[in-house]
């Protein structure tokens, strides 16, 4: 594996883990999405509201399975 592949896998895992942790925190949905967006922005990852909604929906579906 190349270093970029390993780094990408690590970053994706870290983002998914952080997002899952935030999802378990008792917050209002809109506050949660805002917090996810701000966290990703601090990491240099720019996302639209629809991308955040899709990410939350995907993680919620994965958790519910």
CHARMM-style PDB file with segment names, atoms N, HN, CA, C and O in Angstrom:
ATOM      1  N   UNK     1       0.844  -1.187   0.000  1.00  0.00      PROA
ATOM      2  CA  UNK     1       0.000   0.000   0.000  1.00  0.00      PROA
ATOM      3  C   UNK     1       0.885   1.244   0.000  1.00  0.00      PROA
ATOM      4  O   UNK     1       1.949   1.271   0.619  1.00  0.00      PROA
ATOM      5  N   UNK     2       0.429   2.251  -0.694  1.00  0.00      PROA
ATOM      6  HN  UNK     2      -0.436   2.229  -1.197  1.00  0.00      PROA
ATOM      7  CA  UNK     2       1.181   3.501  -0.710  1.00  0.00      PROA
ATOM      8  C   UNK     2       0.848   4.307   0.549  1.00  0.00      PROA
ATOM      9  O   UNK     2      -0.141   4.050   1.235  1.00  0.00      PROA
ATOM     10  N   UNK     3       1.695   5.273   0.821  1.00  0.00      PROA
ATOM     11  HN  UNK     3       2.498   5.482   0.263  1.00  0.00      PROA
ATOM     12  CA  UNK     3       1.474   6.116   2.000  1.00  0.00      PROA
ATOM     13  C   UNK     3       0.174   6.901   1.878  1.00  0.00      PROA
ATOM     14  O   UNK     3      -0.514   7.120   2.876  1.00  0.00      PROA
ATOM     15  N   UNK     4      -0.169   7.329   0.656  1.00  0.00      PROA
ATOM     16  HN  UNK     4       0.389   7.151  -0.154  1.00  0.00      PROA
ATOM     17  CA  UNK     4      -1.416   8.091   0.458  1.00  0.00      PROA
ATOM     18  C   UNK     4      -2.633   7.239   0.765  1.00  0.00      PROA
ATOM     19  O   UNK     4      -3.605   7.727   1.340  1.00  0.00      PROA
ATOM     20  N   UNK     5      -2.588   5.962   0.385  1.00  0.00      PROA
ATOM     21  HN  UNK     5      -1.798   5.565  -0.082  1.00  0.00      PROA
ATOM     22  CA  UNK     5      -3.716   5.069   0.648  1.00  0.00      PROA
ATOM     23  C   UNK     5      -3.888   4.860   2.147  1.00  0.00      PROA
ATOM     24  O   UNK     5      -5.004   4.902   2.664  1.00  0.00      PROA
ATOM     25  N   UNK     6      -2.803   4.640   2.821  1.00  0.00      PROA
ATOM     26  HN  UNK     6      -1.896   4.605   2.401  1.00  0.00      PROA
ATOM     27  CA  UNK     6      -2.852   4.436   4.274  1.00  0.00      PROA
ATOM     28  C   UNK     6      -3.343   5.697   4.971  1.00  0.00      PROA
ATOM     29  O   UNK     6      -4.175   5.632   5.875  1.00  0.00      PROA
ATOM     30  N   UNK     7      -2.825   6.841   4.546  1.00  0.00      PROA
ATOM     31  HN  UNK     7      -2.149   6.893   3.811  1.00  0.00      PROA
ATOM     32  CA  UNK     7      -3.239   8.108   5.145  1.00  0.00      PROA
ATOM     33  C   UNK     7      -4.721   8.374   4.895  1.00  0.00      PROA
ATOM     34  O   UNK     7      -5.440   8.807   5.796  1.00  0.00      PROA
ATOM     35  N   UNK     8      -5.173   8.115   3.674  1.00  0.00      PROA
ATOM     36  HN  UNK     8      -4.590   7.764   2.942  1.00  0.00      PROA
ATOM     37  CA  UNK     8      -6.586   8.312   3.346  1.00  0.00      PROA
ATOM     38  C   UNK     8      -7.480   7.395   4.180  1.00  0.00      PROA
ATOM     39  O   UNK     8      -8.520   7.819   4.684  1.00  0.00      PROA
ATOM     40  N   UNK     9      -7.068   6.150   4.319  1.00  0.00      PROA
ATOM     41  HN  UNK     9      -6.223   5.806   3.909  1.00  0.00      PROA
ATOM     42  CA  UNK     9      -7.846   5.209   5.126  1.00  0.00      PROA
ATOM     43  C   UNK     9      -7.896   5.661   6.583  1.00  0.00      PROA
ATOM     44  O   UNK     9      -8.941   5.580   7.229  1.00  0.00      PROA
ATOM     45  N   UNK    10      -6.777   6.129   7.089  1.00  0.00      PROA
ATOM     46  HN  UNK    10      -5.929   6.194   6.564  1.00  0.00      PROA
ATOM     47  CA  UNK    10      -6.726   6.605   8.469  1.00  0.00      PROA
ATOM     48  C   UNK    10      -7.636   7.812   8.666  1.00  0.00      PROA
ATOM     49  O   UNK    10      -8.397   7.870   9.632  1.00  0.00      PROA
ATOM     50  N   UNK    11      -7.557   8.774   7.750  1.00  0.00      PROA
ATOM     51  HN  UNK    11      -6.939   8.727   6.965  1.00  0.00      PROA
ATOM     52  CA  UNK    11      -8.382   9.979   7.871  1.00  0.00      PROA
ATOM     53  C   UNK    11      -9.869   9.652   7.781  1.00  0.00      PROA
ATOM     54  O   UNK    11     -10.674  10.191   8.541  1.00  0.00      PROA
ATOM     55  N   UNK    12     -10.232   8.774   6.856  1.00  0.00      PROA
ATOM     56  HN  UNK    12      -9.579   8.337   6.239  1.00  0.00      PROA
ATOM     57  CA  UNK    12     -11.643   8.376   6.737  1.00  0.00      PROA
ATOM     58  C   UNK    12     -12.117   7.685   8.011  1.00  0.00      PROA
ATOM     59  O   UNK    12     -13.225   7.938   8.482  1.00  0.00      PROA
ATOM     60  N   UNK    13     -11.290   6.827   8.560  1.00  0.00      PROA
ATOM     61  HN  UNK    13     -10.389   6.622   8.178  1.00  0.00      PROA
ATOM     62  CA  UNK    13     -11.642   6.152   9.805  1.00  0.00      PROA
ATOM     63  C   UNK    13     -11.774   7.120  10.962  1.00  0.00      PROA
ATOM     64  O   UNK    13     -12.681   7.002  11.786  1.00  0.00      PROA
ATOM     65  N   UNK    14     -10.863   8.078  11.015  1.00  0.00      PROA
ATOM     66  HN  UNK    14     -10.127   8.174  10.345  1.00  0.00      PROA
ATOM     67  CA  UNK    14     -10.908   9.073  12.085  1.00  0.00      PROA
ATOM     68  C   UNK    14     -12.155   9.938  11.977  1.00  0.00      PROA
ATOM     69  O   UNK    14     -12.798  10.243  12.981  1.00  0.00      PROA
ATOM     70  N   UNK    15     -12.490  10.327  10.760  1.00  0.00      PROA
ATOM     71  HN  UNK    15     -11.967  10.078   9.945  1.00  0.00      PROA
ATOM     72  CA  UNK    15     -13.688  11.151  10.552  1.00  0.00      PROA
ATOM     73  C   UNK    15     -14.942  10.361  10.907  1.00  0.00      PROA
ATOM     74  O   UNK    15     -15.834  10.867  11.588  1.00  0.00      PROA
ATOM     75  N   UNK    16     -15.003   9.118  10.443  1.00  0.00      PROA
ATOM     76  HN  UNK    16     -14.278   8.707   9.890  1.00  0.00      PROA
ATOM     77  CA  UNK    16     -16.174   8.283  10.753  1.00  0.00      PROA
ATOM     78  C   UNK    16     -16.292   8.057  12.258  1.00  0.00      PROA
ATOM     79  O   UNK    16     -17.393   8.110  12.806  1.00  0.00      PROA
ATOM     80  N   UNK    17     -15.180   7.809  12.923  1.00  0.00      PROA
ATOM     81  HN  UNK    17     -14.286   7.766  12.478  1.00  0.00      PROA
ATOM     82  CA  UNK    17     -15.197   7.598  14.369  1.00  0.00      PROA
ATOM     83  C   UNK    17     -15.627   8.842  15.129  1.00  0.00      PROA
ATOM     84  O   UNK    17     -16.424   8.766  16.064  1.00  0.00      PROA
ATOM     85  N   UNK    18     -15.099   9.977  14.724  1.00  0.00      PROA
ATOM     86  HN  UNK    18     -14.452  10.039  13.964  1.00  0.00      PROA
ATOM     87  CA  UNK    18     -15.466  11.235  15.386  1.00  0.00      PROA
ATOM     88  C   UNK    18     -16.943  11.554  15.150  1.00  0.00      PROA
ATOM     89  O   UNK    18     -17.646  12.010  16.052  1.00  0.00      PROA
ATOM     90  N   UNK    19     -17.393  11.307  13.931  1.00  0.00      PROA
ATOM     91  HN  UNK    19     -16.822  10.937  13.199  1.00  0.00      PROA
ATOM     92  CA  UNK    19     -18.801  11.563  13.617  1.00  0.00      PROA
ATOM     93  C   UNK    19     -19.713  10.645  14.415  1.00  0.00      PROA
ATOM     94  O   UNK    19     -20.736  11.081  14.942  1.00  0.00      PROA
ATOM     95  N   UNK    20     -19.344   9.381  14.502  1.00  0.00      PROA
ATOM     96  HN  UNK    20     -18.513   9.027  14.074  1.00  0.00      PROA
ATOM     97  CA  UNK    20     -20.148   8.439  15.281  1.00  0.00      PROA
ATOM     98  C   UNK    20     -20.191   8.850  16.752  1.00  0.00      PROA
ATOM     99  O   UNK    20     -21.236   8.757  17.398  1.00  0.00      PROA
ATOM    100  N   UNK    21     -19.056   9.302  17.275  1.00  0.00      PROA
ATOM    101  HN  UNK    21     -18.208   9.377  16.751  1.00  0.00      PROA
ATOM    102  CA  UNK    21     -19.017   9.741  18.669  1.00  0.00      PROA
ATOM    103  C   UNK    21     -19.936  10.936  18.887  1.00  0.00      PROA
ATOM    104  O   UNK    21     -20.639  11.015  19.895  1.00  0.00      PROA
ATOM    105  N   UNK    22     -19.926  11.854  17.946  1.00  0.00      PROA
ATOM    106  HN  UNK    22     -19.355  11.789  17.127  1.00  0.00      PROA
ATOM    107  CA  UNK    22     -20.789  13.033  18.049  1.00  0.00      PROA
ATOM    108  C   UNK    22     -22.258  12.634  17.939  1.00  0.00      PROA
ATOM    109  O   UNK    22     -23.119  13.221  18.595  1.00  0.00      PROA
ATOM    110  N   UNK    23     -22.539  11.631  17.102  1.00  0.00      PROA
ATOM    111  HN  UNK    23     -21.840  11.155  16.569  1.00  0.00      PROA
ATOM    112  CA  UNK    23     -23.927  11.194  16.935  1.00  0.00      PROA
ATOM    113  C   UNK    23     -24.519  10.632  18.225  1.00  0.00      PROA
ATOM    114  O   UNK    23     -25.727  10.720  18.445  1.00  0.00      PROA
ATOM    115  N   UNK    24     -23.676  10.058  19.073  1.00  0.00      PROA
ATOM    116  HN  UNK    24     -22.694   9.987  18.894  1.00  0.00      PROA
ATOM    117  CA  UNK    24     -24.170   9.489  20.320  1.00  0.00      PROA
ATOM    118  C   UNK    24     -24.367  10.546  21.404  1.00  0.00      PROA
ATOM    119  O   UNK    24     -24.974  10.266  22.438  1.00  0.00      PROA
ATOM    120  N   UNK    25     -23.867  11.739  21.179  1.00  0.00      PROA
ATOM    121  HN  UNK    25     -23.374  11.967  20.339  1.00  0.00      PROA
ATOM    122  CA  UNK    25     -24.044  12.821  22.150  1.00  0.00      PROA
ATOM    123  C   UNK    25     -25.476  13.342  22.059  1.00  0.00      PROA
ATOM    124  O   UNK    25     -26.000  13.518  20.959  1.00  0.00      PROA
ATOM    125  N   UNK    26     -26.104  13.586  23.188  1.00  0.00      PROA
ATOM    126  HN  UNK    26     -25.679  13.443  24.081  1.00  0.00      PROA
ATOM    127  CA  UNK    26     -27.496  14.052  23.165  1.00  0.00      PROA
ATOM    128  C   UNK    26     -27.583  15.524  22.768  1.00  0.00      PROA
ATOM    129  O   UNK    26     -27.490  16.413  23.613  1.00  0.00      PROA
ATOM    130  N   UNK    27     -27.761  15.767  21.467  1.00  0.00      PROA
ATOM    131  HN  UNK    27     -27.836  15.044  20.780  1.00  0.00      PROA
ATOM    132  CA  UNK    27     -27.893  17.130  20.960  1.00  0.00      PROA
ATOM    133  C   UNK    27     -29.024  17.179  19.944  1.00  0.00      PROA
ATOM    134  O   UNK    27     -29.437  16.159  19.392  1.00  0.00      PROA
ATOM    135  N   UNK    28     -29.508  18.381  19.714  1.00  0.00      PROA
ATOM    136  HN  UNK    28     -29.172  19.209  20.163  1.00  0.00      PROA
ATOM    137  CA  UNK    28     -30.508  18.598  18.691  1.00  0.00      PROA
ATOM    138  C   UNK    28     -29.870  18.359  17.320  1.00  0.00      PROA
ATOM    139  O   UNK    28     -28.692  18.667  17.134  1.00  0.00      PROA
ATOM    140  N   UNK    29     -30.615  17.824  16.371  1.00  0.00      PROA
ATOM    141  HN  UNK    29     -31.571  17.574  16.523  1.00  0.00      PROA
ATOM    142  CA  UNK    29     -30.090  17.472  15.059  1.00  0.00      PROA
ATOM    143  C   UNK    29     -29.387  18.611  14.343  1.00  0.00      PROA
ATOM    144  O   UNK    29     -28.304  18.420  13.790  1.00  0.00      PROA
ATOM    145  N   UNK    30     -29.984  19.785  14.348  1.00  0.00      PROA
ATOM    146  HN  UNK    30     -30.864  19.940  14.798  1.00  0.00      PROA
ATOM    147  CA  UNK    30     -29.368  20.921  13.651  1.00  0.00      PROA
ATOM    148  C   UNK    30     -28.065  21.334  14.316  1.00  0.00      PROA
ATOM    149  O   UNK    30     -27.110  21.702  13.631  1.00  0.00      PROA
ATOM    150  N   UNK    31     -28.013  21.275  15.651  1.00  0.00      PROA
ATOM    151  HN  UNK    31     -28.788  20.976  16.207  1.00  0.00      PROA
ATOM    152  CA  UNK    31     -26.775  21.588  16.365  1.00  0.00      PROA
ATOM    153  C   UNK    31     -25.697  20.557  16.049  1.00  0.00      PROA
ATOM    154  O   UNK    31     -24.524  20.894  15.890  1.00  0.00      PROA
ATOM    155  N   UNK    32     -26.112  19.308  15.963  1.00  0.00      PROA
ATOM    156  HN  UNK    32     -27.066  19.034  16.092  1.00  0.00      PROA
ATOM    157  CA  UNK    32     -25.187  18.225  15.662  1.00  0.00      PROA
ATOM    158  C   UNK    32     -24.579  18.393  14.276  1.00  0.00      PROA
ATOM    159  O   UNK    32     -23.367  18.257  14.111  1.00  0.00      PROA
ATOM    160  N   UNK    33     -25.398  18.684  13.292  1.00  0.00      PROA
ATOM    161  HN  UNK    33     -26.383  18.795  13.426  1.00  0.00      PROA
ATOM    162  CA  UNK    33     -24.900  18.863  11.931  1.00  0.00      PROA
ATOM    163  C   UNK    33     -23.947  20.052  11.846  1.00  0.00      PROA
ATOM    164  O   UNK    33     -22.941  19.999  11.138  1.00  0.00      PROA
ATOM    165  N   UNK    34     -24.268  21.123  12.569  1.00  0.00      PROA
ATOM    166  HN  UNK    34     -25.085  21.165  13.143  1.00  0.00      PROA
ATOM    167  CA  UNK    34     -23.402  22.304  12.597  1.00  0.00      PROA
ATOM    168  C   UNK    34     -22.055  21.952  13.219  1.00  0.00      PROA
ATOM    169  O   UNK    34     -21.010  22.388  12.736  1.00  0.00      PROA
ATOM    170  N   UNK    35     -22.083  21.170  14.284  1.00  0.00      PROA
ATOM    171  HN  UNK    35     -22.933  20.816  14.676  1.00  0.00      PROA
ATOM    172  CA  UNK    35     -20.848  20.780  14.953  1.00  0.00      PROA
ATOM    173  C   UNK    35     -19.996  19.884  14.047  1.00  0.00      PROA
ATOM    174  O   UNK    35     -18.774  20.030  14.002  1.00  0.00      PROA
ATOM    175  N   UNK    36     -20.635  18.964  13.331  1.00  0.00      PROA
ATOM    176  HN  UNK    36     -21.628  18.846  13.368  1.00  0.00      PROA
ATOM    177  CA  UNK    36     -19.902  18.098  12.400  1.00  0.00      PROA
ATOM    178  C   UNK    36     -19.252  18.953  11.320  1.00  0.00      PROA
ATOM    179  O   UNK    36     -18.079  18.766  10.997  1.00  0.00      PROA
ATOM    180  N   UNK    37     -20.012  19.887  10.766  1.00  0.00      PROA
ATOM    181  HN  UNK    37     -20.964  20.039  11.029  1.00  0.00      PROA
ATOM    182  CA  UNK    37     -19.486  20.741   9.699  1.00  0.00      PROA
ATOM    183  C   UNK    37     -18.310  21.573  10.201  1.00  0.00      PROA
ATOM    184  O   UNK    37     -17.309  21.702   9.496  1.00  0.00      PROA
ATOM    185  N   UNK    38     -18.407  22.132  11.390  1.00  0.00      PROA
ATOM    186  HN  UNK    38     -19.220  22.027  11.963  1.00  0.00      PROA
ATOM    187  CA  UNK    38     -17.323  22.932  11.951  1.00  0.00      PROA
ATOM    188  C   UNK    38     -16.077  22.079  12.201  1.00  0.00      PROA
ATOM    189  O   UNK    38     -14.955  22.518  11.946  1.00  0.00      PROA
ATOM    190  N   UNK    39     -16.281  20.863  12.700  1.00  0.00      PROA
ATOM    191  HN  UNK    39     -17.191  20.506  12.907  1.00  0.00      PROA
ATOM    192  CA  UNK    39     -15.158  19.966  12.961  1.00  0.00      PROA
ATOM    193  C   UNK    39     -14.447  19.601  11.668  1.00  0.00      PROA
ATOM    194  O   UNK    39     -13.217  19.622  11.606  1.00  0.00      PROA
ATOM    195  N   UNK    40     -15.214  19.268  10.635  1.00  0.00      PROA
ATOM    196  HN  UNK    40     -16.213  19.251  10.686  1.00  0.00      PROA
ATOM    197  CA  UNK    40     -14.610  18.931   9.343  1.00  0.00      PROA
ATOM    198  C   UNK    40     -13.892  20.131   8.751  1.00  0.00      PROA
ATOM    199  O   UNK    40     -12.825  19.980   8.155  1.00  0.00      PROA
ATOM    200  N   UNK    41     -14.462  21.327   8.906  1.00  0.00      PROA
ATOM    201  HN  UNK    41     -15.328  21.450   9.390  1.00  0.00      PROA
ATOM    202  CA  UNK    41     -13.844  22.545   8.386  1.00  0.00      PROA
ATOM    203  C   UNK    41     -12.498  22.788   9.059  1.00  0.00      PROA
ATOM    204  O   UNK    41     -11.540  23.191   8.401  1.00  0.00      PROA
ATOM    205  N   UNK    42     -12.420  22.545  10.372  1.00  0.00      PROA
ATOM    206  HN  UNK    42     -13.199  22.218  10.907  1.00  0.00      PROA
ATOM    207  CA  UNK    42     -11.154  22.705  11.096  1.00  0.00      PROA
ATOM    208  C   UNK    42     -10.092  21.745  10.573  1.00  0.00      PROA
ATOM    209  O   UNK    42      -8.899  22.046  10.598  1.00  0.00      PROA
ATOM    210  N   UNK    43     -10.542  20.588  10.099  1.00  0.00      PROA
ATOM    211  HN  UNK    43     -11.512  20.344  10.079  1.00  0.00      PROA
ATOM    212  CA  UNK    43      -9.619  19.584   9.556  1.00  0.00      PROA
ATOM    213  C   UNK    43      -9.297  19.846   8.081  1.00  0.00      PROA
ATOM    214  O   UNK    43      -8.528  19.103   7.471  1.00  0.00      PROA
ATOM    215  N   UNK    44      -9.880  20.892   7.514  1.00  0.00      PROA
ATOM    216  HN  UNK    44     -10.505  21.496   8.009  1.00  0.00      PROA
ATOM    217  CA  UNK    44      -9.617  21.233   6.126  1.00  0.00      PROA
ATOM    218  C   UNK    44     -10.511  20.518   5.138  1.00  0.00      PROA
ATOM    219  O   UNK    44     -10.210  20.478   3.945  1.00  0.00      PROA
ATOM    220  N   UNK    45     -11.612  19.949   5.620  1.00  0.00      PROA
ATOM    221  HN  UNK    45     -11.857  19.982   6.589  1.00  0.00      PROA
ATOM    222  CA  UNK    45     -12.547  19.224   4.767  1.00  0.00      PROA
ATOM    223  C   UNK    45     -13.821  20.058   4.650  1.00  0.00      PROA
ATOM    224  O   UNK    45     -14.552  20.240   5.623  1.00  0.00      PROA
ATOM    225  N   UNK    46     -14.070  20.556   3.454  1.00  0.00      PROA
ATOM    226  HN  UNK    46     -13.476  20.408   2.663  1.00  0.00      PROA
ATOM    227  CA  UNK    46     -15.244  21.390   3.233  1.00  0.00      PROA
ATOM    228  C   UNK    46     -16.399  20.531   2.740  1.00  0.00      PROA
ATOM    229  O   UNK    46     -16.252  19.770   1.784  1.00  0.00      PROA
ATOM    230  N   UNK    47     -17.539  20.654   3.390  1.00  0.00      PROA
ATOM    231  HN  UNK    47     -17.658  21.272   4.167  1.00  0.00      PROA
ATOM    232  CA  UNK    47     -18.723  19.870   3.047  1.00  0.00      PROA
ATOM    233  C   UNK    47     -19.933  20.788   2.981  1.00  0.00      PROA
ATOM    234  O   UNK    47     -20.019  21.785   3.698  1.00  0.00      PROA
ATOM    235  N   UNK    48     -20.855  20.433   2.115  1.00  0.00      PROA
ATOM    236  HN  UNK    48     -20.784  19.623   1.533  1.00  0.00      PROA
ATOM    237  CA  UNK    48     -22.115  21.168   2.045  1.00  0.00      PROA
ATOM    238  C   UNK    48     -23.088  20.577   3.055  1.00  0.00      PROA
ATOM    239  O   UNK    48     -22.857  19.502   3.608  1.00  0.00      PROA
ATOM    240  N   UNK    49     -24.174  21.294   3.282  1.00  0.00      PROA
ATOM    241  HN  UNK    49     -24.362  22.168   2.833  1.00  0.00      PROA
ATOM    242  CA  UNK    49     -25.196  20.798   4.207  1.00  0.00      PROA
ATOM    243  C   UNK    49     -25.756  19.456   3.738  1.00  0.00      PROA
ATOM    244  O   UNK    49     -25.995  18.562   4.550  1.00  0.00      PROA
ATOM    245  N   UNK    50     -25.965  19.317   2.427  1.00  0.00      PROA
ATOM    246  HN  UNK    50     -25.771  20.043   1.767  1.00  0.00      PROA
ATOM    247  CA  UNK    50     -26.512  18.062   1.912  1.00  0.00      PROA
ATOM    248  C   UNK    50     -25.529  16.909   2.091  1.00  0.00      PROA
ATOM    249  O   UNK    50     -25.947  15.775   2.330  1.00  0.00      PROA
ATOM    250  N   UNK    51     -24.235  17.181   1.979  1.00  0.00      PROA
ATOM    251  HN  UNK    51     -23.896  18.102   1.785  1.00  0.00      PROA
ATOM    252  CA  UNK    51     -23.231  16.134   2.211  1.00  0.00      PROA
ATOM    253  C   UNK    51     -23.208  15.717   3.681  1.00  0.00      PROA
ATOM    254  O   UNK    51     -23.052  14.537   3.995  1.00  0.00      PROA
ATOM    255  N   UNK    52     -23.363  16.682   4.572  1.00  0.00      PROA
ATOM    256  HN  UNK    52     -23.490  17.641   4.318  1.00  0.00      PROA
ATOM    257  CA  UNK    52     -23.425  16.374   6.004  1.00  0.00      PROA
ATOM    258  C   UNK    52     -24.668  15.537   6.294  1.00  0.00      PROA
ATOM    259  O   UNK    52     -24.597  14.551   7.027  1.00  0.00      PROA
ATOM    260  N   UNK    53     -25.805  15.928   5.720  1.00  0.00      PROA
ATOM    261  HN  UNK    53     -25.863  16.729   5.124  1.00  0.00      PROA
ATOM    262  CA  UNK    53     -27.039  15.168   5.919  1.00  0.00      PROA
ATOM    263  C   UNK    53     -26.885  13.734   5.419  1.00  0.00      PROA
ATOM    264  O   UNK    53     -27.335  12.794   6.075  1.00  0.00      PROA
ATOM    265  N   UNK    54     -26.251  13.564   4.259  1.00  0.00      PROA
ATOM    266  HN  UNK    54     -25.885  14.327   3.726  1.00  0.00      PROA
ATOM    267  CA  UNK    54     -26.038  12.227   3.702  1.00  0.00      PROA
ATOM    268  C   UNK    54     -25.111  11.411   4.595  1.00  0.00      PROA
ATOM    269  O   UNK    54     -25.339  10.220   4.804  1.00  0.00      PROA
ATOM    270  N   UNK    55     -24.065  12.046   5.122  1.00  0.00      PROA
ATOM    271  HN  UNK    55     -23.880  13.014   4.952  1.00  0.00      PROA
ATOM    272  CA  UNK    55     -23.134  11.359   6.021  1.00  0.00      PROA
ATOM    273  C   UNK    55     -23.847  10.911   7.293  1.00  0.00      PROA
ATOM    274  O   UNK    55     -23.675   9.775   7.737  1.00  0.00      PROA
ATOM    275  N   UNK    56     -24.633  11.787   7.871  1.00  0.00      PROA
ATOM    276  HN  UNK    56     -24.773  12.710   7.511  1.00  0.00      PROA
ATOM    277  CA  UNK    56     -25.375  11.450   9.091  1.00  0.00      PROA
ATOM    278  C   UNK    56     -26.355  10.311   8.813  1.00  0.00      PROA
ATOM    279  O   UNK    56     -26.472   9.383   9.614  1.00  0.00      PROA
ATOM    280  N   UNK    57     -27.052  10.378   7.695  1.00  0.00      PROA
ATOM    281  HN  UNK    57     -26.958  11.131   7.045  1.00  0.00      PROA
ATOM    282  CA  UNK    57     -28.008   9.316   7.343  1.00  0.00      PROA
ATOM    283  C   UNK    57     -27.298   7.980   7.156  1.00  0.00      PROA
ATOM    284  O   UNK    57     -27.788   6.945   7.609  1.00  0.00      PROA
ATOM    285  N   UNK    58     -26.147   8.000   6.491  1.00  0.00      PROA
ATOM    286  HN  UNK    58     -25.749   8.840   6.124  1.00  0.00      PROA
ATOM    287  CA  UNK    58     -25.399   6.766   6.269  1.00  0.00      PROA
ATOM    288  C   UNK    58     -24.890   6.180   7.581  1.00  0.00      PROA
ATOM    289  O   UNK    58     -24.992   4.974   7.807  1.00  0.00      PROA
ATOM    290  N   UNK    59     -24.350   7.020   8.434  1.00  0.00      PROA
ATOM    291  HN  UNK    59     -24.267   8.000   8.251  1.00  0.00      PROA
ATOM    292  CA  UNK    59     -23.843   6.535   9.724  1.00  0.00      PROA
ATOM    293  C   UNK    59     -24.974   6.037  10.608  1.00  0.00      PROA
ATOM    294  O   UNK    59     -24.812   5.044  11.317  1.00  0.00      PROA
ATOM    295  N   UNK    60     -26.103   6.704  10.577  1.00  0.00      PROA
ATOM    296  HN  UNK    60     -26.235   7.511  10.001  1.00  0.00      PROA
ATOM    297  CA  UNK    60     -27.258   6.262  11.362  1.00  0.00      PROA
ATOM    298  C   UNK    60     -27.750   4.918  10.879  1.00  0.00      PROA
ATOM    299  O   UNK    60     -28.085   4.048  11.684  1.00  0.00      PROA
ATOM    300  N   UNK    61     -27.798   4.741   9.564  1.00  0.00      PROA
ATOM    301  HN  UNK    61     -27.526   5.447   8.910  1.00  0.00      PROA
ATOM    302  CA  UNK    61     -28.224   3.453   9.002  1.00  0.00      PROA
ATOM    303  C   UNK    61     -27.251   2.351   9.379  1.00  0.00      PROA
ATOM    304  O   UNK    61     -27.666   1.235   9.689  1.00  0.00      PROA
ATOM    305  N   UNK    62     -25.954   2.654   9.355  1.00  0.00      PROA
ATOM    306  HN  UNK    62     -25.616   3.561   9.103  1.00  0.00      PROA
ATOM    307  CA  UNK    62     -24.947   1.658   9.730  1.00  0.00      PROA
ATOM    308  C   UNK    62     -25.058   1.280  11.201  1.00  0.00      PROA
ATOM    309  O   UNK    62     -24.854   0.122  11.564  1.00  0.00      PROA
ATOM    310  N   UNK    63     -25.377   2.247  12.041  1.00  0.00      PROA
ATOM    311  HN  UNK    63     -25.542   3.188  11.746  1.00  0.00      PROA
ATOM    312  CA  UNK    63     -25.499   1.999  13.476  1.00  0.00      PROA
ATOM    313  C   UNK    63     -26.748   1.156  13.764  1.00  0.00      PROA
ATOM    314  O   UNK    63     -26.721   0.258  14.605  1.00  0.00      PROA
ATOM    315  N   UNK    64     -27.836   1.457  13.058  1.00  0.00      PROA
ATOM    316  HN  UNK    64     -27.859   2.187  12.375  1.00  0.00      PROA
ATOM    317  CA  UNK    64     -29.094   0.757  13.272  1.00  0.00      PROA
ATOM    318  C   UNK    64     -29.063  -0.702  12.791  1.00  0.00      PROA
ATOM    319  O   UNK    64     -29.849  -1.524  13.262  1.00  0.00      PROA
ATOM    320  N   UNK    65     -28.162  -1.024  11.859  1.00  0.00      PROA
ATOM    321  HN  UNK    65     -27.524  -0.356  11.476  1.00  0.00      PROA
ATOM    322  CA  UNK    65     -28.095  -2.402  11.323  1.00  0.00      PROA
ATOM    323  C   UNK    65     -27.526  -3.327  12.309  1.00  0.00      PROA
ATOM    324  OT1 UNK    65     -27.394  -4.519  12.033  1.00  0.00      PROA
TER     325      UNK     65
END
